């Protein structure tokens, strides 16, 4: 099961689609358009295939150190995504 997907463009822009129908698009400095859609829900995902982008996919079978670094959850109080490694209990 996929828990995180990201696409990095040649100029260093990171595209993250968090959920289904969360379409992300970026026009790179090289003039090409990059996109990522579908989140990590498992239903579908779409991404651009220009050949010079880097694609990262983290699954449940990856080591915990990798999952901790990339997995994010939405904080409804701050209205932003927080990485698992940055979650602090009070």
Phi and psi restraints in degrees (value plus and minus 20) as a CYANA .aco file:
   2 UNK   PHI    -102.2   -62.2
   2 UNK   PSI     113.4   153.4
   3 UNK   PHI    -136.2   -96.2
   3 UNK   PSI     -28.5    11.5
   4 UNK   PHI    -182.1  -142.1
   4 UNK   PSI     118.3   158.3
   5 UNK   PHI    -157.3  -117.3
   5 UNK   PSI     120.6   160.6
   6 UNK   PHI    -167.5  -127.5
   6 UNK   PSI     133.2   173.2
   7 UNK   PHI    -145.5  -105.5
   7 UNK   PSI     107.1   147.1
   8 UNK   PHI    -128.8   -88.8
   8 UNK   PSI     106.2   146.2
   9 UNK   PHI    -105.1   -65.1
   9 UNK   PSI     145.8   185.8
  10 UNK   PHI     -78.8   -38.8
  10 UNK   PSI     -48.7    -8.7
  11 UNK   PHI    -105.7   -65.7
  11 UNK   PSI     -15.2    24.8
  12 UNK   PHI      74.8   114.8
  12 UNK   PSI     -19.4    20.6
  13 UNK   PHI     -91.1   -51.1
  13 UNK   PSI     112.3   152.3
  14 UNK   PHI    -124.1   -84.1
  14 UNK   PSI     104.0   144.0
  15 UNK   PHI    -123.0   -83.0
  15 UNK   PSI     108.6   148.6
  16 UNK   PHI    -149.2  -109.2
  16 UNK   PSI     105.2   145.2
  17 UNK   PHI    -125.6   -85.6
  17 UNK   PSI      94.6   134.6
  18 UNK   PHI    -105.3   -65.3
  18 UNK   PSI     -45.7    -5.7
  19 UNK   PHI    -173.1  -133.1
  19 UNK   PSI     151.9   191.9
  20 UNK   PHI     -79.1   -39.1
  20 UNK   PSI     118.9   158.9
  21 UNK   PHI      48.0    88.0
  21 UNK   PSI       1.4    41.4
  22 UNK   PHI    -119.3   -79.3
  22 UNK   PSI      61.1   101.1
  23 UNK   PHI    -100.4   -60.4
  23 UNK   PSI     104.7   144.7
  24 UNK   PHI    -137.4   -97.4
  24 UNK   PSI     116.5   156.5
  25 UNK   PHI    -160.1  -120.1
  25 UNK   PSI     124.2   164.2
  26 UNK   PHI    -168.4  -128.4
  26 UNK   PSI     112.8   152.8
  27 UNK   PHI    -116.7   -76.7
  27 UNK   PSI      95.4   135.4
  28 UNK   PHI     -96.4   -56.4
  28 UNK   PSI     145.4   185.4
  29 UNK   PHI     -83.6   -43.6
  29 UNK   PSI     -42.4    -2.4
  30 UNK   PHI    -102.0   -62.0
  30 UNK   PSI     -20.1    19.9
  31 UNK   PHI      72.4   112.4
  31 UNK   PSI     -27.9    12.1
  32 UNK   PHI    -107.3   -67.3
  32 UNK   PSI     132.2   172.2
  33 UNK   PHI    -123.0   -83.0
  33 UNK   PSI     114.8   154.8
  34 UNK   PHI    -140.8  -100.8
  34 UNK   PSI     125.6   165.6
  35 UNK   PHI    -167.0  -127.0
  35 UNK   PSI     136.3   176.3
  36 UNK   PHI    -167.2  -127.2
  36 UNK   PSI     116.7   156.7
  37 UNK   PHI    -170.0  -130.0
  37 UNK   PSI     132.6   172.6
  38 UNK   PHI      87.3   127.3
  38 UNK   PSI     -31.8     8.2
  39 UNK   PHI      41.2    81.2
  39 UNK   PSI    -165.6  -125.6
  40 UNK   PHI    -146.0  -106.0
  40 UNK   PSI       8.5    48.5
  41 UNK   PHI     -92.4   -52.4
  41 UNK   PSI     -38.3     1.7
  42 UNK   PHI      73.4   113.4
  42 UNK   PSI     -32.8     7.2
  43 UNK   PHI     -91.5   -51.5
  43 UNK   PSI     -70.6   -30.6
  44 UNK   PHI    -186.3  -146.3
  44 UNK   PSI     141.9   181.9
  45 UNK   PHI    -171.3  -131.3
  45 UNK   PSI     132.3   172.3
  46 UNK   PHI    -150.0  -110.0
  46 UNK   PSI     125.5   165.5
  47 UNK   PHI    -168.8  -128.8
  47 UNK   PSI     138.8   178.8
  48 UNK   PHI     -92.5   -52.5
  48 UNK   PSI     135.6   175.6
  49 UNK   PHI    -151.8  -111.8
  49 UNK   PSI      44.7    84.7
  50 UNK   PHI    -101.5   -61.5
  50 UNK   PSI     -39.6     0.4
  51 UNK   PHI      78.5   118.5
  51 UNK   PSI     -35.7     4.3
  52 UNK   PHI    -133.9   -93.9
  52 UNK   PSI     -12.5    27.5
  53 UNK   PHI    -110.5   -70.5
  53 UNK   PSI     140.6   180.6
  54 UNK   PHI    -132.2   -92.2
  54 UNK   PSI     111.0   151.0
  55 UNK   PHI    -133.5   -93.5
  55 UNK   PSI     111.3   151.3
  56 UNK   PHI    -143.3  -103.3
  56 UNK   PSI     113.2   153.2
  57 UNK   PHI    -154.0  -114.0
  57 UNK   PSI     105.0   145.0
  58 UNK   PHI    -129.9   -89.9
  58 UNK   PSI     111.5   151.5
  59 UNK   PHI    -138.0   -98.0
  59 UNK   PSI     151.1   191.1
  60 UNK   PHI     -83.6   -43.6
  60 UNK   PSI     -43.8    -3.8
  61 UNK   PHI    -102.4   -62.4
  61 UNK   PSI     -26.7    13.3
  62 UNK   PHI     -91.7   -51.7
  62 UNK   PSI     137.3   177.3
  63 UNK   PHI     -80.3   -40.3
  63 UNK   PSI     132.3   172.3
  64 UNK   PHI     -77.9   -37.9
  64 UNK   PSI     -56.2   -16.2
  65 UNK   PHI     -81.0   -41.0
  65 UNK   PSI     -54.3   -14.3
  66 UNK   PHI     -94.2   -54.2
  66 UNK   PSI     -67.4   -27.4
  67 UNK   PHI     -78.9   -38.9
  67 UNK   PSI     -62.9   -22.9
  68 UNK   PHI     -80.9   -40.9
  68 UNK   PSI     -55.9   -15.9
  69 UNK   PHI     -91.5   -51.5
  69 UNK   PSI     -52.6   -12.6
  70 UNK   PHI    -133.1   -93.1
  70 UNK   PSI     -52.0   -12.0
  71 UNK   PHI     -81.4   -41.4
  71 UNK   PSI     116.5   156.5
  72 UNK   PHI    -147.7  -107.7
  72 UNK   PSI     131.3   171.3
  73 UNK   PHI    -152.6  -112.6
  73 UNK   PSI     135.2   175.2
  74 UNK   PHI    -108.3   -68.3
  74 UNK   PSI     107.8   147.8
  75 UNK   PHI    -114.6   -74.6
  75 UNK   PSI      90.8   130.8
  76 UNK   PHI     -89.8   -49.8
  76 UNK   PSI     -37.7     2.3
  77 UNK   PHI    -104.9   -64.9
  77 UNK   PSI     -60.2   -20.2
  78 UNK   PHI    -113.4   -73.4
  78 UNK   PSI     -29.0    11.0
  79 UNK   PHI      39.7    79.7
  79 UNK   PSI      23.0    63.0
  80 UNK   PHI    -169.4  -129.4
  80 UNK   PSI     142.4   182.4
  81 UNK   PHI    -105.6   -65.6
  81 UNK   PSI     119.4   159.4
  82 UNK   PHI    -143.0  -103.0
  82 UNK   PSI     112.1   152.1
  83 UNK   PHI     -91.1   -51.1
  83 UNK   PSI     128.2   168.2
  84 UNK   PHI     -75.4   -35.4
  84 UNK   PSI     -57.2   -17.2
  85 UNK   PHI     -87.8   -47.8
  85 UNK   PSI     -39.2     0.8
  86 UNK   PHI    -120.6   -80.6
  86 UNK   PSI     -19.0    21.0
  87 UNK   PHI     -97.4   -57.4
  87 UNK   PSI     106.1   146.1
  88 UNK   PHI    -142.3  -102.3
  88 UNK   PSI     111.7   151.7
  89 UNK   PHI    -108.1   -68.1
  89 UNK   PSI     127.4   167.4
